[in-house]
Amino acid sequence: MSESVVDLLLSLRAQGIALWAEHGKLRFDAPAGAMTPALRERLVARRAEIVAFLAEADLAERSTVRITMTDGVGLAADLYRPKRGGVVTEEPLPVVWCHERYRRAEHVSGGVLTKLDSQPWLRELLRHGYVVAVVDVRGGGASEGTRPVEFDPQEARDAHTVTEWLAEQPWSTGRVGMFGMSYSGIGQLLAAGTAPPHLAAIVPQMAMFDLYAFLRPGGVFRDDFARNWGETVRRLDTEAGVAAAGNPDVAGLVAEHRLNARVFEQAAALEFRDSTDRASGLALYEHINPAAALADISASGVPVCHLTGWYDVWVRDTTLWYRNLTNPQRLVIGPWSHNKWSDEDIAREHLRWYDHWLKGIDNGVTDERPVRYFTMSAPPGTEWRTASRWPPPHVRPRAFHFHAGPAGTVSSANDGLLLAEDETGAASADGADAYEVDYSATTGRTSRWSDGYGGGFRYDLTANDRKALTYTSPVLTEDLEVTGHPLVHLWVTSTHPDGEFFVYLEEVDEKGDSHYVSEAVIRASHRGLGTPPYDGMGLPYHPGTAESVAPLPGEPVELVADLHPTSNVFVAGRRLRISVTCCDHDNAQVPRRDPVPVVRVHRGPGHPSRVVLPVAPRL
């Protein structure tokens, strides 16, 4: 792979070589002997590419400032003001900004990697006449202060102050928007909950809704995510970052940041939704839960465009945000994971939302049906769909029941059948499939969960299926579109009073290879159901409180859980598969019990284990 222009220019900078473009030609200033014939030849060969890059890099003027909060703490900010013809635009423009947890800029090979480098789609905002700002959060990057906990309410108050400061600047029209994904997506919603007078629109990309349901879905601790994300932010907080004007003492800032809470240790100690943090005495899953701000966010009236992807860790969360807020809203779901998405699509969605709400352009974005989603494996040209609400009103539930095999498709623990409710016939006898828990079962280190902290996204479920109970359908004779929230009902017993159940929805291709679509997890002792304190779309809600847990009895009990929503066409000629394991050792904490438990998944009319898919009718 050839060296990128960014890497090339940074390596030149490290050697003291300055390079610039002048009337389409490259110019340089270098120490004696630094510009060797070989290096000159490399630059000549890539002249056009470098000139184009340098012209693009001159799109905006970057400056750094210190913004003072109400308690005197200073936050480091990068400001990008658009240039026209190489001159900074003086007319007031709308401002869009990001409250950044992962540092607004990085030192790389002797240079500075800015947010415009790491997220090049932001350049489209500059081209279309927006000032862009990126601000390090309190206790992070080059900002002052400490962080007693993530999503501390003080952070939202800081965002209120920053928004109003940006609105007051002479180069600002006073119309301010926010952008940012993941942590910064959550931060936008919490900022809106403080109702800054000049916050005109936000575009939260992939934002968590319920902290407990994410860290401990169905009562199972996502320890790998918590550990790796905690280590990442600890490293960022305790290594020197890029200073900003007015914040020269980077070493002093790092010393402050060392007092930040340790994320993993804090999360690992909070087993139940109502667990109390020893240091603060607070029930943190309630105190800092984003969903707790629903009423305040709705009261603010700030228009919200939600962006997520079918393989994101927070796609379910995003649909819950959309269902529960009363603000002007738009929901866009693409074929993306947390860290793999389309710059072109993301830029377009931001610009349409900002142009309407920050510039007053009548571009029709609020006249369209508010839900836009991508259906995977749909016929070319029909992948993007729209709906009046979520879930789409045209889908209908269709149950597929577990049955004895063999299906003849996989060397799994049972090779069972998965049959639609209207296809079961004589296959509907009562029975059960025994499974000795295999603690080596895993969906790998590039799952949707590891992708959430930057670990990559790629599934190969072949090995996992061999260590699972599987239920596979006959070959589909026609396409089957599934759009919405699948549900799984498991009737189980075990030789141990507790156990974890991981359920995967897969598509099996013509070669017999299995492809990941979605999943659910439920710990048997957390099977109790309750009423959520918000519109849960009728999905099962597991309270997760200490008093709600109960051991498994001797007779079969039903576990109910929803899989992450999806929109996928299961293509004719392929098969559906449900696989069930009791471990995902690379992605979740499962205690090793001795002796190894043997669980039974019961099936048939008396104990109808099944998956209920939201199926779209054929057109």
Backbone torsions as a table, in degrees:
resi	resn	phi	psi	omega
1	MET	NA	130.8	-177.8
2	SER	-70.1	154.9	-179.8
3	GLU	-67.4	135.3	179.1
4	SER	-71.8	158.6	179.2
5	VAL	-62.1	-38.9	179.2
6	VAL	-60.5	-47.1	179.7
7	ASP	-63.3	-40.0	179.5
8	LEU	-63.2	-47.0	-178.7
9	LEU	-66.9	-36.2	177.8
10	LEU	-67.3	-37.3	177.7
11	SER	-67.1	-36.1	176.0
12	LEU	-65.3	-42.4	-180.0
13	ARG	-61.3	-39.7	179.3
14	ALA	-62.9	-25.3	178.3
15	GLN	-91.8	4.6	179.3
16	GLY	81.6	16.0	-178.2
17	ILE	-96.8	121.4	176.0
18	ALA	-96.8	134.1	-176.1
19	LEU	-130.1	134.8	176.9
20	TRP	-148.9	165.9	-179.8
21	ALA	-108.2	139.5	-179.8
22	GLU	-141.8	110.7	-178.2
23	HIS	54.7	42.4	176.4
24	GLY	81.7	1.9	179.9
25	LYS	-115.7	150.1	178.2
26	LEU	-84.4	135.0	173.7
27	ARG	-123.4	153.7	179.3
28	PHE	-147.5	158.8	171.9
29	ASP	-133.2	123.8	-172.3
30	ALA	-142.9	150.4	173.1
31	PRO	-60.8	156.6	-179.0
32	ALA	-55.9	129.0	176.1
33	GLY	83.6	-6.9	-176.8
34	ALA	-74.7	-35.8	-179.0
35	MET	-86.4	84.5	-178.2
36	THR	-76.0	161.0	176.8
37	PRO	-57.2	-38.7	-179.2
38	ALA	-66.0	-41.3	178.9
39	LEU	-67.6	-40.3	178.2
40	ARG	-60.1	-40.2	179.8
41	GLU	-64.2	-40.9	177.5
42	ARG	-61.4	-41.9	-178.8
43	LEU	-68.8	-38.7	178.2
44	VAL	-63.5	-41.5	-178.7
45	ALA	-63.7	-28.6	-176.7
46	ARG	-114.4	22.0	-174.9
47	ARG	-54.7	-51.2	-175.7
48	ALA	-60.9	-41.4	-180.0
49	GLU	-64.3	-42.3	-178.1
50	ILE	-70.0	-41.8	179.2
51	VAL	-60.8	-44.0	179.6
52	ALA	-62.7	-40.9	180.0
53	PHE	-65.2	-43.6	-178.9
54	LEU	-65.3	-35.8	176.6
55	ALA	-64.8	-39.8	177.8
56	GLU	-65.7	-39.0	-178.8
57	ALA	-65.5	-19.7	179.8
58	ASP	-90.7	20.9	-177.3
59	LEU	-69.7	-27.4	-174.5
60	ALA	-148.3	158.4	172.6
61	GLU	-96.1	125.5	177.6
62	ARG	-99.6	131.5	173.0
63	SER	-134.7	157.0	178.3
64	THR	-117.4	141.9	-179.0
65	VAL	-139.5	165.9	172.8
66	ARG	-112.6	121.5	179.4
67	ILE	-104.4	123.8	-173.8
68	THR	-90.1	128.6	178.3
69	MET	-82.6	173.1	-174.9
70	THR	-64.9	-22.9	178.2
71	ASP	-98.6	11.6	176.8
72	GLY	91.9	-9.0	178.7
73	VAL	-70.1	135.5	-179.4
74	GLY	-99.4	132.4	176.3
75	LEU	-106.8	136.8	-179.9
76	ALA	-83.0	135.4	-176.9
77	ALA	-136.3	143.2	168.1
78	ASP	-104.6	131.7	177.1
79	LEU	-113.9	133.8	177.7
80	TYR	-121.8	112.3	178.5
81	ARG	-106.8	128.3	-174.8
82	PRO	-61.5	148.3	173.7
83	LYS	-109.5	149.7	172.4
84	ARG	-129.8	117.5	-176.7
85	GLY	63.4	31.2	178.6
86	GLY	82.0	2.3	-178.3
87	VAL	-117.2	135.7	-179.4
88	VAL	-62.5	132.7	178.5
89	THR	-67.5	126.6	-176.7
90	GLU	-93.3	-20.5	-179.0
91	GLU	-67.6	144.5	178.2
92	PRO	-61.5	138.0	-179.2
93	LEU	-129.6	157.2	172.3
94	PRO	-64.5	154.6	-178.0
95	VAL	-119.6	134.6	171.4
96	VAL	-122.4	139.1	-173.5
97	TRP	-142.2	161.4	-179.0
98	CYS	-125.7	132.4	174.5
99	HIS	-92.8	101.6	-163.6
100	GLU	-97.1	121.3	176.9
101	ARG	-82.5	-25.7	-171.2
102	TYR	-103.9	28.0	177.6
103	ARG	76.0	132.0	-174.7
104	ARG	-73.7	-19.8	-179.8
105	ALA	-157.4	155.9	-177.6
106	GLU	-129.6	147.0	168.4
107	HIS	-78.8	125.2	179.6
108	VAL	-138.6	118.7	175.0
109	SER	48.3	44.3	177.0
110	GLY	84.1	-2.5	179.5
111	GLY	-120.8	-166.6	-179.6
112	VAL	-122.8	124.4	174.8
113	LEU	-96.4	113.7	-175.7
114	THR	-96.4	175.5	177.5
115	LYS	-64.5	-29.1	176.6
116	LEU	-68.3	-27.4	176.9
117	ASP	-76.8	-43.9	-175.8
118	SER	-79.4	-23.7	177.4
119	GLN	-131.8	77.8	-172.7
120	PRO	-62.9	-17.3	177.8
121	TRP	-62.1	-21.1	178.9
122	LEU	-63.9	-22.7	178.4
123	ARG	-62.9	-29.0	177.3
124	GLU	-63.8	-34.8	177.6
125	LEU	-64.8	-41.8	178.8
126	LEU	-64.1	-42.4	179.7
127	ARG	-62.3	-29.9	-177.0
128	HIS	-96.3	16.1	169.9
129	GLY	85.0	43.9	173.7
130	TYR	-123.9	140.6	166.9
131	VAL	-80.6	136.5	179.8
132	VAL	-114.3	135.0	177.6
133	ALA	-131.0	144.8	176.2
134	VAL	-131.7	126.6	-172.4
135	VAL	-124.4	125.5	175.2
136	ASP	-66.1	136.5	177.7
137	VAL	-67.1	156.7	172.9
138	ARG	-52.1	131.3	179.1
139	GLY	78.8	8.4	179.6
140	GLY	-136.0	161.4	179.0
141	GLY	57.3	-129.4	178.4
142	ALA	-104.3	18.9	176.9
143	SER	-89.0	153.6	179.1
144	GLU	-80.2	173.5	173.8
145	GLY	95.0	179.2	179.4
146	THR	-131.1	168.7	-175.7
147	ARG	-123.9	101.6	179.5
148	PRO	-69.6	-22.2	-179.5
149	VAL	-166.5	152.7	174.6
150	GLU	-70.1	148.0	-178.3
151	PHE	61.2	30.6	175.8
152	ASP	-58.7	138.8	-179.0
153	PRO	-54.6	-25.9	179.2
154	GLN	-61.3	-31.2	-178.1
155	GLU	-64.6	-39.6	176.9
156	ALA	-66.6	-36.6	176.8
157	ARG	-66.6	-36.8	174.5
158	ASP	-59.7	-42.3	-179.1
159	ALA	-62.5	-36.6	175.5
160	HIS	-60.1	-47.0	-179.4
161	THR	-63.3	-44.6	-179.7
162	VAL	-61.9	-44.6	-179.7
163	THR	-57.5	-46.0	-178.8
164	GLU	-70.1	-34.0	176.1
165	TRP	-63.4	-44.5	179.1
166	LEU	-62.7	-37.9	-178.9
167	ALA	-66.3	-26.6	-175.6
168	GLU	-85.3	-10.6	-174.9
169	GLN	-71.9	149.0	-176.1
170	PRO	-64.2	-23.7	179.6
171	TRP	-90.3	8.3	-179.0
172	SER	-110.4	142.5	174.9
173	THR	-79.0	-10.1	-175.0
174	GLY	92.5	-4.2	175.2
175	ARG	-97.8	117.1	-173.1
176	VAL	-121.8	137.6	174.0
177	GLY	-124.5	170.5	177.3
178	MET	-129.3	152.0	174.2
179	PHE	-137.9	172.7	176.8
180	GLY	136.8	148.2	-178.7
181	MET	-113.3	160.2	174.4
182	SER	62.2	-119.6	-179.6
183	TYR	-55.2	-43.0	-178.9
184	SER	-71.5	-24.0	173.2
185	GLY	-68.2	-43.7	176.3
186	ILE	-61.8	-43.4	-179.3
187	GLY	-58.6	-34.3	178.0
188	GLN	-62.7	-46.3	-179.1
189	LEU	-63.9	-42.1	179.1
190	LEU	-67.9	-34.0	175.4
191	ALA	-64.2	-42.8	178.5
192	ALA	-59.7	-32.3	179.2
193	GLY	-64.0	-18.4	176.2
194	THR	-89.1	-3.2	175.4
195	ALA	54.3	57.3	173.1
196	PRO	-61.6	130.8	-175.5
197	PRO	-57.2	-29.3	-174.9
198	HIS	-103.0	7.6	176.6
199	LEU	-81.1	109.6	-170.5
200	ALA	-98.7	-20.0	-179.4
201	ALA	-171.7	150.8	174.3
202	ILE	-134.2	155.7	178.0
203	VAL	-132.9	76.1	179.0
204	PRO	-69.6	123.0	-178.5
205	GLN	-106.8	112.6	175.0
206	MET	61.7	70.8	-172.9
207	ALA	-114.4	133.6	178.2
208	MET	-68.9	146.1	179.0
209	PHE	-106.9	-53.1	-174.8
210	ASP	-121.0	112.3	-174.9
211	LEU	-62.9	-45.2	-178.7
212	TYR	-65.1	-45.7	-178.0
213	ALA	-63.8	-24.6	176.4
214	PHE	-80.5	-52.3	-176.0
215	LEU	-71.4	-30.6	-178.4
216	ARG	-135.1	62.6	-179.5
217	PRO	-62.9	128.8	-177.9
218	GLY	60.4	18.1	-179.5
219	GLY	88.3	4.4	-177.7
220	VAL	-102.6	124.3	-173.9
221	PHE	-76.9	122.6	173.5
222	ARG	-80.5	70.1	-172.6
223	ASP	-67.8	-33.2	-178.7
224	ASP	-63.7	-44.7	177.7
225	PHE	-63.1	-49.1	-177.2
226	ALA	-59.8	-41.3	-178.9
227	ARG	-68.1	-49.6	-176.4
228	ASN	-69.1	-41.3	177.6
229	TRP	-65.8	-40.6	178.2
230	GLY	-61.3	-41.6	178.3
231	GLU	-66.1	-37.6	179.8
232	THR	-62.6	-51.0	-177.0
233	VAL	-70.4	-29.4	176.3
234	ARG	-64.1	-43.2	178.6
235	ARG	-63.3	-46.3	-179.4
236	LEU	-61.4	-37.4	-177.2
237	ASP	-74.1	-25.9	-172.0
238	THR	-111.7	10.2	171.1
239	GLU	-115.1	145.3	-176.7
240	ALA	-62.4	131.9	177.1
241	GLY	-105.5	-163.4	-178.7
242	VAL	-85.9	121.9	-177.6
243	ALA	-70.3	161.1	174.7
244	ALA	-124.3	160.3	177.9
245	ALA	-56.3	131.9	-178.9
246	GLY	87.2	-5.3	177.7
247	ASN	-126.9	61.7	-174.0
248	PRO	-76.6	-22.2	-173.1
249	ASP	-89.1	75.4	-177.8
250	VAL	-63.6	-39.7	179.7
251	ALA	-61.1	-39.7	178.2
252	GLY	-66.2	-36.5	177.9
253	LEU	-65.1	-42.9	179.5
254	VAL	-61.2	-40.0	178.0
255	ALA	-61.0	-39.5	175.6
256	GLU	-62.7	-44.3	-175.2
257	HIS	-66.3	-22.8	178.5
258	ARG	-64.8	-15.6	178.1
259	LEU	-85.0	-3.7	179.0
260	ASN	-60.0	151.0	177.8
261	ALA	-61.3	148.1	175.7
262	ARG	-89.2	112.8	-169.1
263	VAL	-60.9	-51.1	-174.2
264	PHE	-63.8	-47.2	-179.3
265	GLU	-59.7	-38.5	-179.8
266	GLN	-66.1	-45.2	-178.1
267	ALA	-69.7	-40.1	-176.2
268	ALA	-63.9	-27.4	-176.9
269	ALA	-82.3	-11.1	-175.0
270	LEU	-104.7	87.7	-171.6
271	GLU	-77.2	-34.5	-174.2
272	PHE	-116.9	161.9	-179.9
273	ARG	-58.3	-31.2	-178.6
274	ASP	-102.1	16.1	176.7
275	SER	-65.3	148.9	-177.8
276	THR	-108.5	133.9	177.3
277	ASP	-73.5	126.9	-176.4
278	ARG	-63.1	-42.1	-174.0
279	ALA	-66.4	-43.7	-174.6
280	SER	-99.7	-19.1	-175.5
281	GLY	76.0	10.0	-176.4
282	LEU	-100.9	148.5	168.9
283	ALA	-81.9	91.6	-167.0
284	LEU	-64.7	-33.1	179.4
285	TYR	-63.4	-20.2	175.5
286	GLU	-96.7	-41.3	-173.5
287	HIS	-67.2	-39.2	-176.8
288	ILE	-115.2	17.4	179.6
289	ASN	-71.5	123.3	-179.5
290	PRO	-55.0	-39.1	-177.5
291	ALA	-61.5	-21.1	179.2
292	ALA	-66.6	-15.2	-178.6
293	ALA	-94.7	8.8	-175.9
294	LEU	-51.9	-49.4	-175.9
295	ALA	-61.8	-43.0	-178.9
296	ASP	-67.6	-39.0	-179.8
297	ILE	-65.5	-45.4	178.4
298	SER	-61.6	-41.0	-179.2
299	ALA	-63.2	-28.5	-178.9
300	SER	-67.6	-29.3	-178.0
301	GLY	71.5	6.5	-178.0
302	VAL	-65.1	126.9	179.1
303	PRO	-64.8	137.3	-173.0
304	VAL	-127.0	125.1	170.1
305	CYS	-109.8	110.7	-178.1
306	HIS	-88.8	132.8	176.1
307	LEU	-122.2	133.9	176.3
308	THR	-156.0	-179.5	179.2
309	GLY	-136.5	155.8	-176.3
310	TRP	-62.0	-24.5	-179.3
311	TYR	-105.8	13.0	177.0
312	ASP	-73.4	152.8	175.9
313	VAL	-66.9	-20.3	-173.9
314	TRP	-121.5	31.6	177.8
315	VAL	-68.3	-40.7	176.4
316	ARG	-61.9	-42.3	-179.9
317	ASP	-59.3	-42.0	-177.3
318	THR	-64.1	-39.1	177.6
319	THR	-66.2	-31.9	176.8
320	LEU	-69.5	-39.7	174.5
321	TRP	-56.0	-48.1	-176.1
322	TYR	-62.3	-41.2	-178.4
323	ARG	-69.7	-25.2	-170.3
324	ASN	-103.6	-17.1	179.7
325	LEU	-89.7	148.2	178.3
326	THR	-105.0	3.2	179.6
327	ASN	-65.5	163.2	165.8
328	PRO	-57.5	127.8	-170.8
329	GLN	-139.2	158.7	171.6
330	ARG	-144.3	142.3	-179.9
331	LEU	-125.7	123.5	179.5
332	VAL	-125.1	124.6	-180.0
333	ILE	-125.1	117.2	-178.0
334	GLY	-107.0	-178.8	-180.0
335	PRO	-85.2	49.7	-168.0
336	TRP	-116.4	159.2	166.9
337	SER	-104.4	-174.7	-174.7
338	HIS	-62.0	-37.2	-176.0
339	ASN	-119.5	13.9	174.8
340	LYS	-131.1	107.9	-177.9
341	TRP	-152.2	169.9	-174.1
342	SER	-90.3	118.0	176.2
343	ASP	-58.0	-39.8	-177.2
344	GLU	-63.7	-47.2	179.5
345	ASP	-64.1	-42.8	-177.8
346	ILE	-64.1	-43.6	179.3
347	ALA	-62.3	-43.9	-178.5
348	ARG	-62.1	-44.4	-177.7
349	GLU	-65.9	-40.8	177.0
350	HIS	-61.6	-48.1	-174.7
351	LEU	-64.1	-41.3	-179.6
352	ARG	-62.8	-41.3	-179.2
353	TRP	-69.2	-46.1	-179.5
354	TYR	-67.0	-43.0	-178.5
355	ASP	-57.5	-38.6	-179.6
356	HIS	-73.0	-49.4	-170.5
357	TRP	-88.4	-24.4	-178.6
358	LEU	-103.1	-24.1	-179.6
359	LYS	-114.8	-8.6	179.0
360	GLY	73.0	23.6	-179.7
361	ILE	-82.1	128.6	179.6
362	ASP	-84.4	82.5	-176.4
363	ASN	-100.9	6.9	175.5
364	GLY	82.3	2.2	-175.0
365	VAL	-64.1	-28.9	179.6
366	THR	-91.1	-4.4	178.0
367	ASP	-91.6	-17.6	-177.6
368	GLU	-77.7	162.8	170.7
369	ARG	-61.7	135.7	-164.9
370	PRO	-76.1	-12.9	-178.6
371	VAL	-108.2	124.5	178.3
372	ARG	-126.3	123.9	-176.1
373	TYR	-142.5	154.7	-177.6
374	PHE	-101.1	127.7	176.7
375	THR	-99.4	113.9	-175.8
376	MET	-71.1	139.8	-178.7
377	SER	66.8	15.2	173.1
378	ALA	-71.9	159.2	177.8
379	PRO	-54.6	141.0	-178.6
380	PRO	-52.2	134.5	-179.8
381	GLY	90.5	-8.6	-179.8
382	THR	-117.5	9.0	-172.6
383	GLU	-64.9	-41.3	-178.2
384	TRP	-83.3	125.3	-178.1
385	ARG	-122.7	166.0	174.8
386	THR	-130.8	157.9	178.7
387	ALA	-148.8	158.7	-179.6
388	SER	-81.3	-19.6	179.3
389	ARG	-159.3	174.0	175.9
390	TRP	-123.0	134.7	-7.0
391	PRO	-65.2	158.7	179.5
392	PRO	-57.3	139.0	-172.5
393	PRO	-69.2	-15.6	-173.8
394	HIS	-87.4	-8.0	-177.1
395	VAL	-80.6	151.7	-179.8
396	ARG	-132.6	144.0	-179.9
397	PRO	-71.6	139.0	175.2
398	ARG	-136.9	124.6	-175.8
399	ALA	-90.3	139.7	174.1
400	PHE	-123.5	119.1	-171.8
401	HIS	-97.2	151.6	176.3
402	PHE	-80.7	138.6	179.2
403	HIS	-142.4	164.6	175.1
404	ALA	-65.7	151.2	178.3
405	GLY	-97.4	-151.3	3.3
406	PRO	-84.7	147.5	172.0
407	ALA	-82.9	-20.8	178.5
408	GLY	72.5	30.0	-174.0
409	THR	-120.1	-18.1	-173.9
410	VAL	-159.4	147.2	177.0
411	SER	-88.7	67.7	-179.5
412	SER	-96.6	-172.6	-178.9
413	ALA	-66.2	-22.3	-176.9
414	ASN	-143.1	-26.8	-177.4
415	ASP	51.8	55.3	-178.2
416	GLY	-81.2	173.4	179.7
417	LEU	-101.6	150.2	173.5
418	LEU	-121.9	113.5	-174.3
419	LEU	-124.2	136.7	176.0
420	ALA	-61.1	150.9	-174.3
421	GLU	-55.1	-34.1	-178.3
422	ASP	-89.3	7.9	-179.8
423	GLU	-117.6	1.7	-168.9
424	THR	-70.7	-47.2	178.1
425	GLY	54.4	-130.9	-176.2
426	ALA	-71.2	-9.3	-177.1
427	ALA	-78.6	3.4	-169.9
428	SER	-93.1	27.9	177.9
429	ALA	-72.6	151.2	176.1
430	ASP	-66.9	148.5	178.0
431	GLY	-177.0	-175.0	179.4
432	ALA	-154.1	150.7	176.9
433	ASP	-113.7	120.9	-179.9
434	ALA	-84.6	144.6	-176.7
435	TYR	-146.6	115.8	173.1
436	GLU	-81.1	122.4	-173.5
437	VAL	-56.1	128.8	177.7
438	ASP	-106.8	107.4	-175.2
439	TYR	-77.9	1.5	175.2
440	SER	-95.3	-3.8	-179.5
441	ALA	-63.0	137.3	-179.1
442	THR	-161.7	150.7	172.0
443	THR	-93.4	5.3	171.7
444	GLY	98.8	177.7	-176.4
445	ARG	-95.4	9.6	176.3
446	THR	-128.5	47.2	-179.8
447	SER	-85.4	178.1	174.7
448	ARG	-61.4	-27.1	-178.2
449	TRP	-74.6	-45.2	178.0
450	SER	-68.7	-33.8	176.3
451	ASP	-61.2	-27.4	179.1
452	GLY	-62.0	-25.9	175.9
453	TYR	-112.5	18.7	174.4
454	GLY	91.9	18.7	-176.9
455	GLY	-87.6	1.4	179.2
456	GLY	96.8	162.4	-175.7
457	PHE	-137.5	109.4	175.4
458	ARG	-166.5	127.2	-178.4
459	TYR	-110.0	142.4	165.3
460	ASP	-139.3	103.2	-171.9
461	LEU	-93.1	4.2	-175.8
462	THR	-57.5	-51.0	-178.1
463	ALA	-65.9	-38.3	-179.7
464	ASN	-65.8	-38.6	179.0
465	ASP	-61.8	-34.7	-179.8
466	ARG	-67.8	-20.5	-179.1
467	LYS	-103.2	18.3	-171.3
468	ALA	-126.6	168.0	158.7
469	LEU	-82.1	131.5	180.0
470	THR	-125.8	148.9	176.9
471	TYR	-134.9	112.5	-170.6
472	THR	-119.7	136.6	-178.3
473	SER	-78.9	163.0	165.8
474	PRO	-62.7	168.0	177.4
475	VAL	-59.8	131.6	179.6
476	LEU	-70.0	132.7	179.6
477	THR	-91.3	-11.1	175.3
478	GLU	-150.5	159.8	179.5
479	ASP	-59.8	145.3	177.8
480	LEU	-127.5	111.3	179.1
481	GLU	-93.4	124.2	177.9
482	VAL	-113.0	116.6	-178.6
483	THR	-135.6	113.9	-179.6
484	GLY	135.6	-147.3	-173.2
485	HIS	-111.0	102.0	175.0
486	PRO	-66.2	151.6	176.7
487	LEU	-122.6	144.5	174.6
488	VAL	-121.4	138.5	176.3
489	HIS	-120.6	114.3	178.6
490	LEU	-113.5	127.8	171.2
491	TRP	-101.8	119.5	-169.7
492	VAL	-134.6	156.3	163.0
493	THR	-136.4	166.4	-179.0
494	SER	-154.3	157.1	173.6
495	THR	-79.1	-1.9	177.8
496	HIS	-124.4	149.7	-176.5
497	PRO	-72.7	0.4	177.3
498	ASP	-151.2	166.3	178.6
499	GLY	-179.5	158.3	-179.3
500	GLU	-109.9	137.3	-176.6
501	PHE	-125.3	117.6	179.2
502	PHE	-105.5	126.3	-175.5
503	VAL	-121.7	130.5	-177.0
504	TYR	-121.9	133.6	171.3
505	LEU	-96.5	125.3	-173.6
506	GLU	-134.0	159.4	171.2
507	GLU	-116.3	128.3	-178.9
508	VAL	-102.5	121.2	-176.2
509	ASP	-82.1	-177.7	-175.3
510	GLU	-64.2	-22.6	179.3
511	LYS	-87.7	-6.5	-177.4
512	GLY	92.9	2.8	178.0
513	ASP	-79.7	141.4	-175.0
514	SER	-101.9	134.0	-177.4
515	HIS	-119.0	130.1	-178.4
516	TYR	-66.6	136.0	172.8
517	VAL	-119.7	-51.8	-179.0
518	SER	-160.6	-178.9	-177.3
519	GLU	-161.0	164.9	172.3
520	ALA	-144.4	161.0	175.5
521	VAL	-144.5	142.8	177.9
522	ILE	-149.1	133.3	173.0
523	ARG	-90.7	130.7	-171.2
524	ALA	-55.5	-40.3	-178.4
525	SER	-69.2	-13.8	179.8
526	HIS	-102.8	19.6	-173.2
527	ARG	-70.8	-17.2	-177.5
528	GLY	-56.7	143.3	-178.5
529	LEU	-109.4	150.6	179.1
530	GLY	-144.1	-175.3	178.9
531	THR	-101.5	121.8	-178.4
532	PRO	-71.2	155.9	178.4
533	PRO	-83.6	25.7	179.8
534	TYR	-157.4	176.9	176.4
535	ASP	-74.1	105.3	-178.2
536	GLY	-91.2	12.7	177.9
537	MET	60.6	20.5	-178.9
538	GLY	77.0	7.8	179.4
539	LEU	-80.1	154.6	179.9
540	PRO	-62.9	134.2	179.7
541	TYR	-118.2	119.4	179.2
542	HIS	-101.6	113.8	-173.1
543	PRO	-56.4	-39.5	178.4
544	GLY	71.5	14.3	177.3
545	THR	-83.8	162.1	-177.3
546	ALA	-60.8	-36.6	-176.7
547	GLU	-80.6	-11.0	-176.3
548	SER	-88.8	-9.7	-176.8
549	VAL	-82.9	150.6	-179.2
550	ALA	-152.8	139.9	-179.8
551	PRO	-69.9	164.3	175.5
552	LEU	-71.3	136.4	173.6
553	PRO	-84.2	-175.0	-179.3
554	GLY	-77.1	-28.3	-177.8
555	GLU	-92.3	163.1	-179.2
556	PRO	-60.4	138.5	173.9
557	VAL	-126.7	158.1	-176.7
558	GLU	-97.5	130.6	171.2
559	LEU	-108.1	129.7	-178.9
560	VAL	-123.8	132.0	179.0
561	ALA	-150.3	153.4	175.2
562	ASP	-100.1	141.5	174.1
563	LEU	-84.6	158.9	177.2
564	HIS	-59.4	139.2	-176.8
565	PRO	-61.9	156.0	-178.9
566	THR	-152.1	165.6	165.8
567	SER	-139.5	106.8	-170.7
568	ASN	-146.7	134.7	172.7
569	VAL	-92.2	116.1	171.8
570	PHE	-82.2	112.7	-165.7
571	VAL	-77.7	141.1	175.5
572	ALA	-54.3	138.3	-176.2
573	GLY	97.1	-9.6	177.2
574	ARG	-111.1	-176.1	-177.1
575	ARG	-130.9	155.8	167.5
576	LEU	-89.1	148.9	172.3
577	ARG	-143.8	140.0	167.4
578	ILE	-114.0	126.5	173.8
579	SER	-117.5	145.7	-177.3
580	VAL	-129.0	125.0	172.4
581	THR	-126.1	176.4	177.1
582	CYS	-120.3	21.5	-179.2
583	CYS	-162.2	146.1	167.6
584	ASP	-140.3	75.0	-160.0
585	HIS	-64.4	-20.5	177.7
586	ASP	-84.2	-10.7	-170.3
587	ASN	-129.7	-10.4	-176.4
588	ALA	-151.8	152.4	-178.4
589	GLN	-86.6	117.3	176.7
590	VAL	-126.9	120.9	179.4
591	PRO	-67.7	138.7	176.5
592	ARG	-84.5	116.4	-176.2
593	ARG	-99.1	145.1	-177.1
594	ASP	-130.5	123.7	1.2
595	PRO	-70.3	163.3	-178.5
596	VAL	-61.2	126.7	-177.9
597	PRO	-66.1	151.4	168.2
598	VAL	-114.9	118.4	179.2
599	VAL	-104.0	158.2	175.1
600	ARG	-128.5	129.7	172.9
601	VAL	-99.9	114.3	-176.2
602	HIS	-87.7	150.4	-176.0
603	ARG	-148.2	162.6	-179.7
604	GLY	111.1	179.2	-175.5
605	PRO	-57.3	-34.4	-178.2
606	GLY	-74.4	-32.0	-179.0
607	HIS	-139.9	77.9	-168.5
608	PRO	-77.8	79.5	173.4
609	SER	-65.4	134.4	-172.3
610	ARG	-165.5	166.2	168.8
611	VAL	-119.0	136.3	179.3
612	VAL	-109.9	115.2	-175.4
613	LEU	-102.7	137.6	174.1
614	PRO	-80.5	104.4	-170.8
615	VAL	-103.2	133.5	175.6
616	ALA	-87.6	135.7	179.5
617	PRO	-65.4	150.4	176.9
618	ARG	-68.8	139.9	-179.6
619	LEU	-77.9	NA	NA
